[in-house]
Amino acid sequence: MNEITFQVSRCAESGWLTASWDDPAGGGITTQAKDLRELQEEVVEATQCHFDPGTAPSQIRLHFITDPV
């Protein structure tokens, strides 16, 4: 797997951004942050933790469900 795409939306209650990816093999990754810069860092860190060393995808995409502004 060379690439994964996270679905990003803003929580109506907290205003934080939430990113999630469903692993086709089961499970997945979900993380959140208060702004886009922090979310990007959280997504990279969570992806590295989810995959075994050397098997993490080389590209991570963010697909915004709603306007990020």
Predicted model as a PDB file, atoms N, CA, C, CB and O in Angstrom, pLDDT in the B-factor column:
MODEL        1                                                                  
ATOM      1  N   MET A   1       0.850  -1.177   0.000  1.00 70.00           N  
ATOM      2  CA  MET A   1       0.000   0.000   0.000  1.00 70.00           C  
ATOM      3  C   MET A   1       0.894   1.238   0.000  1.00 70.00           C  
ATOM      4  CB  MET A   1      -0.966  -0.001   1.226  1.00 70.00           C  
ATOM      5  O   MET A   1       1.653   1.473   0.940  1.00 70.00           O  
ATOM      6  N   ASN A   2       0.789   2.017  -1.066  1.00 90.00           N  
ATOM      7  CA  ASN A   2       1.627   3.202  -1.201  1.00 90.00           C  
ATOM      8  C   ASN A   2       0.965   4.475  -0.716  1.00 90.00           C  
ATOM      9  CB  ASN A   2       2.026   3.371  -2.620  1.00 90.00           C  
ATOM     10  O   ASN A   2       1.642   5.467  -0.447  1.00 90.00           O  
ATOM     11  N   GLU A   3      -0.369   4.455  -0.601  1.00 94.00           N  
ATOM     12  CA  GLU A   3      -1.093   5.682  -0.275  1.00 94.00           C  
ATOM     13  C   GLU A   3      -2.358   5.364   0.521  1.00 94.00           C  
ATOM     14  CB  GLU A   3      -1.449   6.455  -1.558  1.00 94.00           C  
ATOM     15  O   GLU A   3      -3.039   4.372   0.261  1.00 94.00           O  
ATOM     16  N   ILE A   4      -2.657   6.219   1.487  1.00 96.00           N  
ATOM     17  CA  ILE A   4      -3.935   6.124   2.191  1.00 96.00           C  
ATOM     18  C   ILE A   4      -4.570   7.515   2.212  1.00 96.00           C  
ATOM     19  CB  ILE A   4      -3.746   5.564   3.651  1.00 96.00           C  
ATOM     20  O   ILE A   4      -3.879   8.531   2.142  1.00 96.00           O  
ATOM     21  N   THR A   5      -5.891   7.535   2.309  1.00 97.00           N  
ATOM     22  CA  THR A   5      -6.626   8.801   2.325  1.00 97.00           C  
ATOM     23  C   THR A   5      -7.482   8.877   3.581  1.00 97.00           C  
ATOM     24  CB  THR A   5      -7.506   8.948   1.056  1.00 97.00           C  
ATOM     25  O   THR A   5      -8.312   8.005   3.838  1.00 97.00           O  
ATOM     26  N   PHE A   6      -7.269   9.918   4.347  1.00 97.00           N  
ATOM     27  CA  PHE A   6      -8.060  10.183   5.543  1.00 97.00           C  
ATOM     28  C   PHE A   6      -9.239  11.063   5.181  1.00 97.00           C  
ATOM     29  CB  PHE A   6      -7.203  10.845   6.643  1.00 97.00           C  
ATOM     30  O   PHE A   6      -9.097  12.002   4.397  1.00 97.00           O  
ATOM     31  N   GLN A   7     -10.399  10.770   5.744  1.00 97.00           N  
ATOM     32  CA  GLN A   7     -11.577  11.617   5.627  1.00 97.00           C  
ATOM     33  C   GLN A   7     -11.512  12.631   6.770  1.00 97.00           C  
ATOM     34  CB  GLN A   7     -12.915  10.769   5.670  1.00 97.00           C  
ATOM     35  O   GLN A   7     -11.388  12.241   7.931  1.00 97.00           O  
ATOM     36  N   VAL A   8     -11.593  13.903   6.462  1.00 96.00           N  
ATOM     37  CA  VAL A   8     -11.464  14.956   7.474  1.00 96.00           C  
ATOM     38  C   VAL A   8     -12.767  15.737   7.573  1.00 96.00           C  
ATOM     39  CB  VAL A   8     -10.286  15.907   7.138  1.00 96.00           C  
ATOM     40  O   VAL A   8     -13.337  16.154   6.565  1.00 96.00           O  
ATOM     41  N   SER A   9     -13.226  15.926   8.804  1.00 95.00           N  
ATOM     42  CA  SER A   9     -14.413  16.740   9.049  1.00 95.00           C  
ATOM     43  C   SER A   9     -14.206  17.525  10.341  1.00 95.00           C  
ATOM     44  CB  SER A   9     -15.699  15.853   9.132  1.00 95.00           C  
ATOM     45  O   SER A   9     -13.324  17.212  11.141  1.00 95.00           O  
ATOM     46  N   ARG A  10     -15.022  18.535  10.528  1.00 92.00           N  
ATOM     47  CA  ARG A  10     -14.949  19.354  11.744  1.00 92.00           C  
ATOM     48  C   ARG A  10     -16.078  18.938  12.677  1.00 92.00           C  
ATOM     49  CB  ARG A  10     -15.037  20.885  11.409  1.00 92.00           C  
ATOM     50  O   ARG A  10     -17.230  18.822  12.259  1.00 92.00           O  
ATOM     51  N   CYS A  11     -15.742  18.716  13.931  1.00 89.00           N  
ATOM     52  CA  CYS A  11     -16.732  18.367  14.944  1.00 89.00           C  
ATOM     53  C   CYS A  11     -17.574  19.606  15.248  1.00 89.00           C  
ATOM     54  CB  CYS A  11     -16.046  17.820  16.241  1.00 89.00           C  
ATOM     55  O   CYS A  11     -17.033  20.660  15.582  1.00 89.00           O  
ATOM     56  N   ALA A  12     -18.889  19.478  15.133  1.00 87.00           N  
ATOM     57  CA  ALA A  12     -19.789  20.609  15.353  1.00 87.00           C  
ATOM     58  C   ALA A  12     -19.761  21.086  16.805  1.00 87.00           C  
ATOM     59  CB  ALA A  12     -21.211  20.229  14.961  1.00 87.00           C  
ATOM     60  O   ALA A  12     -19.926  22.275  17.077  1.00 87.00           O  
ATOM     61  N   GLU A  13     -19.552  20.159  17.728  1.00 91.00           N  
ATOM     62  CA  GLU A  13     -19.569  20.514  19.152  1.00 91.00           C  
ATOM     63  C   GLU A  13     -18.279  21.183  19.610  1.00 91.00           C  
ATOM     64  CB  GLU A  13     -19.817  19.280  19.987  1.00 91.00           C  
ATOM     65  O   GLU A  13     -18.316  22.231  20.253  1.00 91.00           O  
ATOM     66  N   SER A  14     -17.127  20.575  19.278  1.00 91.00           N  
ATOM     67  CA  SER A  14     -15.853  21.080  19.786  1.00 91.00           C  
ATOM     68  C   SER A  14     -15.146  22.023  18.818  1.00 91.00           C  
ATOM     69  CB  SER A  14     -14.949  19.930  20.108  1.00 91.00           C  
ATOM     70  O   SER A  14     -14.323  22.839  19.233  1.00 91.00           O  
ATOM     71  N   GLY A  15     -15.465  21.912  17.521  1.00 91.00           N  
ATOM     72  CA  GLY A  15     -14.779  22.718  16.522  1.00 91.00           C  
ATOM     73  C   GLY A  15     -13.461  22.121  16.066  1.00 91.00           C  
ATOM     74  O   GLY A  15     -12.804  22.676  15.186  1.00 91.00           O  
ATOM     75  N   TRP A  16     -13.059  20.989  16.655  1.00 95.00           N  
ATOM     76  CA  TRP A  16     -11.803  20.341  16.297  1.00 95.00           C  
ATOM     77  C   TRP A  16     -11.956  19.592  14.985  1.00 95.00           C  
ATOM     78  CB  TRP A  16     -11.346  19.386  17.409  1.00 95.00           C  
ATOM     79  O   TRP A  16     -13.062  19.207  14.607  1.00 95.00           O  
ATOM     80  N   LEU A  17     -10.844  19.387  14.292  1.00 95.00           N  
ATOM     81  CA  LEU A  17     -10.813  18.588  13.073  1.00 95.00           C  
ATOM     82  C   LEU A  17     -10.587  17.126  13.433  1.00 95.00           C  
ATOM     83  CB  LEU A  17      -9.711  19.091  12.109  1.00 95.00           C  
ATOM     84  O   LEU A  17      -9.764  16.810  14.291  1.00 95.00           O  
ATOM     85  N   THR A  18     -11.323  16.236  12.772  1.00 96.00           N  
ATOM     86  CA  THR A  18     -11.187  14.793  12.999  1.00 96.00           C  
ATOM     87  C   THR A  18     -10.833  14.140  11.674  1.00 96.00           C  
ATOM     88  CB  THR A  18     -12.501  14.174  13.599  1.00 96.00           C  
ATOM     89  O   THR A  18     -11.483  14.386  10.657  1.00 96.00           O  
ATOM     90  N   ALA A  19      -9.789  13.299  11.690  1.00 97.00           N  
ATOM     91  CA  ALA A  19      -9.363  12.566  10.501  1.00 97.00           C  
ATOM     92  C   ALA A  19      -9.492  11.077  10.776  1.00 97.00           C  
ATOM     93  CB  ALA A  19      -7.903  12.934  10.102  1.00 97.00           C  
ATOM     94  O   ALA A  19      -9.088  10.597  11.835  1.00 97.00           O  
ATOM     95  N   SER A  20     -10.062  10.340   9.811  1.00 97.00           N  
ATOM     96  CA  SER A  20     -10.201   8.900  10.002  1.00 97.00           C  
ATOM     97  C   SER A  20      -9.915   8.152   8.711  1.00 97.00           C  
ATOM     98  CB  SER A  20     -11.602   8.559  10.508  1.00 97.00           C  
ATOM     99  O   SER A  20     -10.177   8.644   7.613  1.00 97.00           O  
ATOM    100  N   TRP A  21      -9.374   6.960   8.867  1.00 97.00           N  
ATOM    101  CA  TRP A  21      -9.074   6.060   7.762  1.00 97.00           C  
ATOM    102  C   TRP A  21      -9.463   4.659   8.201  1.00 97.00           C  
ATOM    103  CB  TRP A  21      -7.563   6.131   7.346  1.00 97.00           C  
ATOM    104  O   TRP A  21      -9.063   4.206   9.273  1.00 97.00           O  
ATOM    105  N   ASP A  22     -10.248   3.969   7.370  1.00 94.00           N  
ATOM    106  CA  ASP A  22     -10.663   2.596   7.659  1.00 94.00           C  
ATOM    107  C   ASP A  22      -9.742   1.630   6.933  1.00 94.00           C  
ATOM    108  CB  ASP A  22     -12.140   2.358   7.246  1.00 94.00           C  
ATOM    109  O   ASP A  22      -9.661   1.642   5.705  1.00 94.00           O  
ATOM    110  N   ASP A  23      -9.048   0.793   7.699  1.00 90.00           N  
ATOM    111  CA  ASP A  23      -8.144  -0.208   7.138  1.00 90.00           C  
ATOM    112  C   ASP A  23      -8.968  -1.315   6.505  1.00 90.00           C  
ATOM    113  CB  ASP A  23      -7.193  -0.781   8.227  1.00 90.00           C  
ATOM    114  O   ASP A  23      -9.810  -1.902   7.185  1.00 90.00           O  
ATOM    115  N   PRO A  24      -8.760  -1.628   5.220  1.00 88.00           N  
ATOM    116  CA  PRO A  24      -9.515  -2.695   4.572  1.00 88.00           C  
ATOM    117  C   PRO A  24      -9.358  -4.044   5.279  1.00 88.00           C  
ATOM    118  CB  PRO A  24      -9.079  -2.824   3.129  1.00 88.00           C  
ATOM    119  O   PRO A  24     -10.237  -4.900   5.181  1.00 88.00           O  
ATOM    120  N   ALA A  25      -8.251  -4.236   5.986  1.00 85.00           N  
ATOM    121  CA  ALA A  25      -8.012  -5.488   6.705  1.00 85.00           C  
ATOM    122  C   ALA A  25      -8.706  -5.497   8.066  1.00 85.00           C  
ATOM    123  CB  ALA A  25      -6.514  -5.714   6.885  1.00 85.00           C  
ATOM    124  O   ALA A  25      -8.663  -6.500   8.778  1.00 85.00           O  
ATOM    125  N   GLY A  26      -9.343  -4.390   8.426  1.00 88.00           N  
ATOM    126  CA  GLY A  26     -10.010  -4.259   9.723  1.00 88.00           C  
ATOM    127  C   GLY A  26      -9.330  -3.215  10.576  1.00 88.00           C  
ATOM    128  O   GLY A  26      -8.120  -3.008  10.476  1.00 88.00           O  
ATOM    129  N   GLY A  27     -10.096  -2.570  11.400  1.00 90.00           N  
ATOM    130  CA  GLY A  27      -9.549  -1.505  12.245  1.00 90.00           C  
ATOM    131  C   GLY A  27      -9.405  -0.222  11.454  1.00 90.00           C  
ATOM    132  O   GLY A  27     -10.157   0.026  10.512  1.00 90.00           O  
ATOM    133  N   GLY A  28      -8.451   0.583  11.834  1.00 95.00           N  
ATOM    134  CA  GLY A  28      -8.219   1.839  11.145  1.00 95.00           C  
ATOM    135  C   GLY A  28      -7.548   2.839  12.054  1.00 95.00           C  
ATOM    136  O   GLY A  28      -7.027   2.488  13.113  1.00 95.00           O  
ATOM    137  N   ILE A  29      -7.564   4.079  11.633  1.00 96.00           N  
ATOM    138  CA  ILE A  29      -6.910   5.161  12.375  1.00 96.00           C  
ATOM    139  C   ILE A  29      -7.895   6.318  12.489  1.00 96.00           C  
ATOM    140  CB  ILE A  29      -5.576   5.619  11.673  1.00 96.00           C  
ATOM    141  O   ILE A  29      -8.541   6.687  11.509  1.00 96.00           O  
ATOM    142  N   THR A  30      -8.006   6.880  13.669  1.00 96.00           N  
ATOM    143  CA  THR A  30      -8.775   8.106  13.885  1.00 96.00           C  
ATOM    144  C   THR A  30      -7.969   8.998  14.813  1.00 96.00           C  
ATOM    145  CB  THR A  30     -10.198   7.803  14.482  1.00 96.00           C  
ATOM    146  O   THR A  30      -7.450   8.541  15.831  1.00 96.00           O  
ATOM    147  N   THR A  31      -7.867  10.263  14.461  1.00 97.00           N  
ATOM    148  CA  THR A  31      -7.164  11.228  15.304  1.00 97.00           C  
ATOM    149  C   THR A  31      -7.822  12.584  15.143  1.00 97.00           C  
ATOM    150  CB  THR A  31      -5.651  11.299  14.945  1.00 97.00           C  
ATOM    151  O   THR A  31      -8.580  12.802  14.198  1.00 97.00           O  
ATOM    152  N   GLN A  32      -7.538  13.487  16.050  1.00 96.00           N  
ATOM    153  CA  GLN A  32      -8.134  14.820  15.969  1.00 96.00           C  
ATOM    154  C   GLN A  32      -7.158  15.874  16.458  1.00 96.00           C  
ATOM    155  CB  GLN A  32      -9.432  14.883  16.783  1.00 96.00           C  
ATOM    156  O   GLN A  32      -6.199  15.575  17.170  1.00 96.00           O  
ATOM    157  N   ALA A  33      -7.419  17.116  16.063  1.00 97.00           N  
ATOM    158  CA  ALA A  33      -6.576  18.235  16.461  1.00 97.00           C  
ATOM    159  C   ALA A  33      -7.366  19.525  16.328  1.00 97.00           C  
ATOM    160  CB  ALA A  33      -5.284  18.292  15.609  1.00 97.00           C  
ATOM    161  O   ALA A  33      -8.409  19.569  15.675  1.00 97.00           O  
ATOM    162  N   LYS A  34      -6.849  20.578  16.961  1.00 96.00           N  
ATOM    163  CA  LYS A  34      -7.580  21.840  16.955  1.00 96.00           C  
ATOM    164  C   LYS A  34      -7.367  22.658  15.684  1.00 96.00           C  
ATOM    165  CB  LYS A  34      -7.179  22.656  18.143  1.00 96.00           C  
ATOM    166  O   LYS A  34      -8.178  23.533  15.382  1.00 96.00           O  
ATOM    167  N   ASP A  35      -6.280  22.392  14.922  1.00 95.00           N  
ATOM    168  CA  ASP A  35      -6.075  23.111  13.670  1.00 95.00           C  
ATOM    169  C   ASP A  35      -5.419  22.194  12.639  1.00 95.00           C  
ATOM    170  CB  ASP A  35      -5.213  24.370  13.901  1.00 95.00           C  
ATOM    171  O   ASP A  35      -4.999  21.083  12.964  1.00 95.00           O  
ATOM    172  N   LEU A  36      -5.336  22.664  11.404  1.00 94.00           N  
ATOM    173  CA  LEU A  36      -4.858  21.837  10.304  1.00 94.00           C  
ATOM    174  C   LEU A  36      -3.394  21.433  10.472  1.00 94.00           C  
ATOM    175  CB  LEU A  36      -5.037  22.571   8.995  1.00 94.00           C  
ATOM    176  O   LEU A  36      -3.040  20.281  10.220  1.00 94.00           O  
ATOM    177  N   ARG A  37      -2.564  22.342  10.884  1.00 96.00           N  
ATOM    178  CA  ARG A  37      -1.136  22.028  11.067  1.00 96.00           C  
ATOM    179  C   ARG A  37      -0.965  20.903  12.082  1.00 96.00           C  
ATOM    180  CB  ARG A  37      -0.351  23.285  11.526  1.00 96.00           C  
ATOM    181  O   ARG A  37      -0.224  19.951  11.839  1.00 96.00           O  
ATOM    182  N   GLU A  38      -1.639  21.009  13.200  1.00 97.00           N  
ATOM    183  CA  GLU A  38      -1.552  19.983  14.233  1.00 97.00           C  
ATOM    184  C   GLU A  38      -2.148  18.660  13.730  1.00 97.00           C  
ATOM    185  CB  GLU A  38      -2.279  20.450  15.515  1.00 97.00           C  
ATOM    186  O   GLU A  38      -1.628  17.588  14.039  1.00 97.00           O  
ATOM    187  N   LEU A  39      -3.232  18.738  12.962  1.00 97.00           N  
ATOM    188  CA  LEU A  39      -3.859  17.524  12.436  1.00 97.00           C  
ATOM    189  C   LEU A  39      -2.897  16.782  11.509  1.00 97.00           C  
ATOM    190  CB  LEU A  39      -5.164  17.869  11.688  1.00 97.00           C  
ATOM    191  O   LEU A  39      -2.809  15.556  11.561  1.00 97.00           O  
ATOM    192  N   GLN A  40      -2.185  17.510  10.671  1.00 96.00           N  
ATOM    193  CA  GLN A  40      -1.220  16.871   9.777  1.00 96.00           C  
ATOM    194  C   GLN A  40      -0.160  16.117  10.578  1.00 96.00           C  
ATOM    195  CB  GLN A  40      -0.553  17.920   8.865  1.00 96.00           C  
ATOM    196  O   GLN A  40       0.202  14.995  10.221  1.00 96.00           O  
ATOM    197  N   GLU A  41       0.333  16.713  11.642  1.00 97.00           N  
ATOM    198  CA  GLU A  41       1.326  16.058  12.493  1.00 97.00           C  
ATOM    199  C   GLU A  41       0.742  14.817  13.162  1.00 97.00           C  
ATOM    200  CB  GLU A  41       1.845  17.034  13.556  1.00 97.00           C  
ATOM    201  O   GLU A  41       1.396  13.777  13.233  1.00 97.00           O  
ATOM    202  N   GLU A  42      -0.487  14.931  13.649  1.00 97.00           N  
ATOM    203  CA  GLU A  42      -1.143  13.805  14.320  1.00 97.00           C  
ATOM    204  C   GLU A  42      -1.386  12.643  13.356  1.00 97.00           C  
ATOM    205  CB  GLU A  42      -2.472  14.257  14.938  1.00 97.00           C  
ATOM    206  O   GLU A  42      -1.221  11.481  13.726  1.00 97.00           O  
ATOM    207  N   VAL A  43      -1.778  12.957  12.125  1.00 97.00           N  
ATOM    208  CA  VAL A  43      -2.033  11.926  11.120  1.00 97.00           C  
ATOM    209  C   VAL A  43      -0.742  11.174  10.795  1.00 97.00           C  
ATOM    210  CB  VAL A  43      -2.630  12.550   9.837  1.00 97.00           C  
ATOM    211  O   VAL A  43      -0.749   9.945  10.725  1.00 97.00           O  
ATOM    212  N   VAL A  44       0.348  11.885  10.599  1.00 96.00           N  
ATOM    213  CA  VAL A  44       1.632  11.239  10.299  1.00 96.00           C  
ATOM    214  C   VAL A  44       2.056  10.345  11.464  1.00 96.00           C  
ATOM    215  CB  VAL A  44       2.726  12.301  10.008  1.00 96.00           C  
ATOM    216  O   VAL A  44       2.457   9.201  11.248  1.00 96.00           O  
ATOM    217  N   GLU A  45       1.974  10.845  12.679  1.00 96.00           N  
ATOM    218  CA  GLU A  45       2.372  10.067  13.851  1.00 96.00           C  
ATOM    219  C   GLU A  45       1.489   8.833  14.025  1.00 96.00           C  
ATOM    220  CB  GLU A  45       2.312  10.937  15.109  1.00 96.00           C  
ATOM    221  O   GLU A  45       1.997   7.744  14.292  1.00 96.00           O  
ATOM    222  N   ALA A  46       0.179   8.992  13.878  1.00 96.00           N  
ATOM    223  CA  ALA A  46      -0.740   7.864  14.033  1.00 96.00           C  
ATOM    224  C   ALA A  46      -0.502   6.813  12.957  1.00 96.00           C  
ATOM    225  CB  ALA A  46      -2.194   8.347  13.983  1.00 96.00           C  
ATOM    226  O   ALA A  46      -0.587   5.616  13.233  1.00 96.00           O  
ATOM    227  N   THR A  47      -0.206   7.246  11.736  1.00 95.00           N  
ATOM    228  CA  THR A  47       0.063   6.310  10.639  1.00 95.00           C  
ATOM    229  C   THR A  47       1.333   5.517  10.922  1.00 95.00           C  
ATOM    230  CB  THR A  47       0.189   7.063   9.294  1.00 95.00           C  
ATOM    231  O   THR A  47       1.366   4.305  10.709  1.00 95.00           O  
ATOM    232  N   GLN A  48       2.366   6.181  11.394  1.00 94.00           N  
ATOM    233  CA  GLN A  48       3.613   5.485  11.716  1.00 94.00           C  
ATOM    234  C   GLN A  48       3.406   4.468  12.828  1.00 94.00           C  
ATOM    235  CB  GLN A  48       4.694   6.486  12.120  1.00 94.00           C  
ATOM    236  O   GLN A  48       4.020   3.402  12.814  1.00 94.00           O  
ATOM    237  N   CYS A  49       2.555   4.784  13.781  1.00 93.00           N  
ATOM    238  CA  CYS A  49       2.275   3.856  14.885  1.00 93.00           C  
ATOM    239  C   CYS A  49       1.426   2.668  14.429  1.00 93.00           C  
ATOM    240  CB  CYS A  49       1.565   4.591  16.023  1.00 93.00           C  
ATOM    241  O   CYS A  49       1.577   1.564  14.952  1.00 93.00           O  
ATOM    242  N   HIS A  50       0.540   2.885  13.464  1.00 93.00           N  
ATOM    243  CA  HIS A  50      -0.382   1.842  13.008  1.00 93.00           C  
ATOM    244  C   HIS A  50       0.324   0.750  12.200  1.00 93.00           C  
ATOM    245  CB  HIS A  50      -1.490   2.462  12.171  1.00 93.00           C  
ATOM    246  O   HIS A  50       0.007  -0.432  12.330  1.00 93.00           O  
ATOM    247  N   PHE A  51       1.270   1.152  11.377  1.00 92.00           N  
ATOM    248  CA  PHE A  51       1.949   0.211  10.489  1.00 92.00           C  
ATOM    249  C   PHE A  51       3.263  -0.272  11.096  1.00 92.00           C  
ATOM    250  CB  PHE A  51       2.208   0.858   9.126  1.00 92.00           C  
ATOM    251  O   PHE A  51       3.900   0.433  11.878  1.00 92.00           O  
ATOM    252  N   ASP A  52       3.653  -1.482  10.721  1.00 91.00           N  
ATOM    253  CA  ASP A  52       4.947  -2.008  11.135  1.00 91.00           C  
ATOM    254  C   ASP A  52       6.048  -1.173  10.481  1.00 91.00           C  
ATOM    255  CB  ASP A  52       5.088  -3.517  10.757  1.00 91.00           C  
ATOM    256  O   ASP A  52       5.833  -0.592   9.417  1.00 91.00           O  
ATOM    257  N   PRO A  53       7.233  -1.107  11.114  1.00 89.00           N  
ATOM    258  CA  PRO A  53       8.335  -0.327  10.531  1.00 89.00           C  
ATOM    259  C   PRO A  53       8.631  -0.770   9.092  1.00 89.00           C  
ATOM    260  CB  PRO A  53       9.605  -0.468  11.398  1.00 89.00           C  
ATOM    261  O   PRO A  53       8.726  -1.962   8.798  1.00 89.00           O  
ATOM    262  N   GLY A  54       8.771   0.210   8.215  1.00 89.00           N  
ATOM    263  CA  GLY A  54       9.087  -0.064   6.822  1.00 89.00           C  
ATOM    264  C   GLY A  54       7.885  -0.384   5.950  1.00 89.00           C  
ATOM    265  O   GLY A  54       8.043  -0.575   4.744  1.00 89.00           O  
ATOM    266  N   THR A  55       6.671  -0.449   6.531  1.00 92.00           N  
ATOM    267  CA  THR A  55       5.489  -0.799   5.740  1.00 92.00           C  
ATOM    268  C   THR A  55       4.474   0.340   5.646  1.00 92.00           C  
ATOM    269  CB  THR A  55       4.822  -2.017   6.334  1.00 92.00           C  
ATOM    270  O   THR A  55       3.433   0.193   5.006  1.00 92.00           O  
ATOM    271  N   ALA A  56       4.773   1.470   6.278  1.00 91.00           N  
ATOM    272  CA  ALA A  56       3.846   2.609   6.238  1.00 91.00           C  
ATOM    273  C   ALA A  56       3.759   3.154   4.819  1.00 91.00           C  
ATOM    274  CB  ALA A  56       4.297   3.727   7.219  1.00 91.00           C  
ATOM    275  O   ALA A  56       4.751   3.133   4.091  1.00 91.00           O  
ATOM    276  N   PRO A  57       2.587   3.640   4.411  1.00 94.00           N  
ATOM    277  CA  PRO A  57       2.436   4.207   3.078  1.00 94.00           C  
ATOM    278  C   PRO A  57       3.350   5.414   2.876  1.00 94.00           C  
ATOM    279  CB  PRO A  57       0.985   4.603   2.837  1.00 94.00           C  
ATOM    280  O   PRO A  57       3.644   6.147   3.821  1.00 94.00           O  
ATOM    281  N   SER A  58       3.789   5.610   1.650  1.00 92.00           N  
ATOM    282  CA  SER A  58       4.687   6.723   1.360  1.00 92.00           C  
ATOM    283  C   SER A  58       3.930   8.038   1.170  1.00 92.00           C  
ATOM    284  CB  SER A  58       5.507   6.418   0.119  1.00 92.00           C  
ATOM    285  O   SER A  58       4.522   9.113   1.253  1.00 92.00           O  
ATOM    286  N   GLN A  59       2.606   7.952   0.913  1.00 96.00           N  
ATOM    287  CA  GLN A  59       1.803   9.152   0.749  1.00 96.00           C  
ATOM    288  C   GLN A  59       0.554   9.076   1.622  1.00 96.00           C  
ATOM    289  CB  GLN A  59       1.418   9.346  -0.725  1.00 96.00           C  
ATOM    290  O   GLN A  59      -0.093   8.034   1.733  1.00 96.00           O  
ATOM    291  N   ILE A  60       0.242  10.197   2.229  1.00 96.00           N  
ATOM    292  CA  ILE A  60      -0.974  10.319   3.036  1.00 96.00           C  
ATOM    293  C   ILE A  60      -1.751  11.508   2.480  1.00 96.00           C  
ATOM    294  CB  ILE A  60      -0.645  10.505   4.581  1.00 96.00           C  
ATOM    295  O   ILE A  60      -1.222  12.614   2.372  1.00 96.00           O  
ATOM    296  N   ARG A  61      -3.001  11.270   2.131  1.00 97.00           N  
ATOM    297  CA  ARG A  61      -3.853  12.338   1.605  1.00 97.00           C  
ATOM    298  C   ARG A  61      -4.952  12.661   2.613  1.00 97.00           C  
ATOM    299  CB  ARG A  61      -4.469  11.933   0.237  1.00 97.00           C  
ATOM    300  O   ARG A  61      -5.408  11.797   3.362  1.00 97.00           O  
ATOM    301  N   LEU A  62      -5.360  13.913   2.610  1.00 96.00           N  
ATOM    302  CA  LEU A  62      -6.475  14.356   3.442  1.00 96.00           C  
ATOM    303  C   LEU A  62      -7.613  14.769   2.520  1.00 96.00           C  
ATOM    304  CB  LEU A  62      -6.054  15.536   4.389  1.00 96.00           C  
ATOM    305  O   LEU A  62      -7.447  15.636   1.662  1.00 96.00           O  
ATOM    306  N   HIS A  63      -8.771  14.138   2.704  1.00 96.00           N  
ATOM    307  CA  HIS A  63      -9.960  14.478   1.913  1.00 96.00           C  
ATOM    308  C   HIS A  63     -10.932  15.183   2.851  1.00 96.00           C  
ATOM    309  CB  HIS A  63     -10.621  13.192   1.252  1.00 96.00           C  
ATOM    310  O   HIS A  63     -11.434  14.585   3.803  1.00 96.00           O  
ATOM    311  N   PHE A  64     -11.192  16.449   2.579  1.00 93.00           N  
ATOM    312  CA  PHE A  64     -12.050  17.243   3.458  1.00 93.00           C  
ATOM    313  C   PHE A  64     -13.521  17.042   3.089  1.00 93.00           C  
ATOM    314  CB  PHE A  64     -11.674  18.741   3.376  1.00 93.00           C  
ATOM    315  O   PHE A  64     -13.939  17.323   1.966  1.00 93.00           O  
ATOM    316  N   ILE A  65     -14.290  16.551   4.054  1.00 90.00           N  
ATOM    317  CA  ILE A  65     -15.709  16.350   3.884  1.00 90.00           C  
ATOM    318  C   ILE A  65     -16.424  17.696   3.878  1.00 90.00           C  
ATOM    319  CB  ILE A  65     -16.263  15.442   4.988  1.00 90.00           C  
ATOM    320  O   ILE A  65     -17.397  17.891   3.150  1.00 90.00           O  
ATOM    321  N   THR A  66     -15.931  18.617   4.696  1.00 72.00           N  
ATOM    322  CA  THR A  66     -16.493  19.964   4.793  1.00 72.00           C  
ATOM    323  C   THR A  66     -15.376  20.969   4.560  1.00 72.00           C  
ATOM    324  CB  THR A  66     -17.177  20.199   6.181  1.00 72.00           C  
ATOM    325  O   THR A  66     -14.205  20.590   4.546  1.00 72.00           O  
ATOM    326  N   ASP A  67     -15.705  22.214   4.379  1.00 67.00           N  
ATOM    327  CA  ASP A  67     -14.729  23.270   4.172  1.00 67.00           C  
ATOM    328  C   ASP A  67     -13.833  23.402   5.401  1.00 67.00           C  
ATOM    329  CB  ASP A  67     -15.431  24.606   3.866  1.00 67.00           C  
ATOM    330  O   ASP A  67     -14.356  23.567   6.503  1.00 67.00           O  
ATOM    331  N   PRO A  68     -12.484  23.337   5.263  1.00 56.00           N  
ATOM    332  CA  PRO A  68     -11.598  23.399   6.414  1.00 56.00           C  
ATOM    333  C   PRO A  68     -11.488  24.759   7.070  1.00 56.00           C  
ATOM    334  CB  PRO A  68     -10.266  22.963   6.016  1.00 56.00           C  
ATOM    335  O   PRO A  68     -10.921  24.858   8.158  1.00 56.00           O  
ATOM    336  N   VAL A  69     -12.012  25.824   6.450  1.00 57.00           N  
ATOM    337  CA  VAL A  69     -11.891  27.170   7.015  1.00 57.00           C  
ATOM    338  C   VAL A  69     -12.862  27.357   8.148  1.00 57.00           C  
ATOM    339  CB  VAL A  69     -12.123  28.234   5.948  1.00 57.00           C  
ATOM    340  O   VAL A  69     -12.909  28.430   8.751  1.00 57.00           O  
TER     341      VAL A  69                                                      
ENDMDL                                                                          
END                                                                             
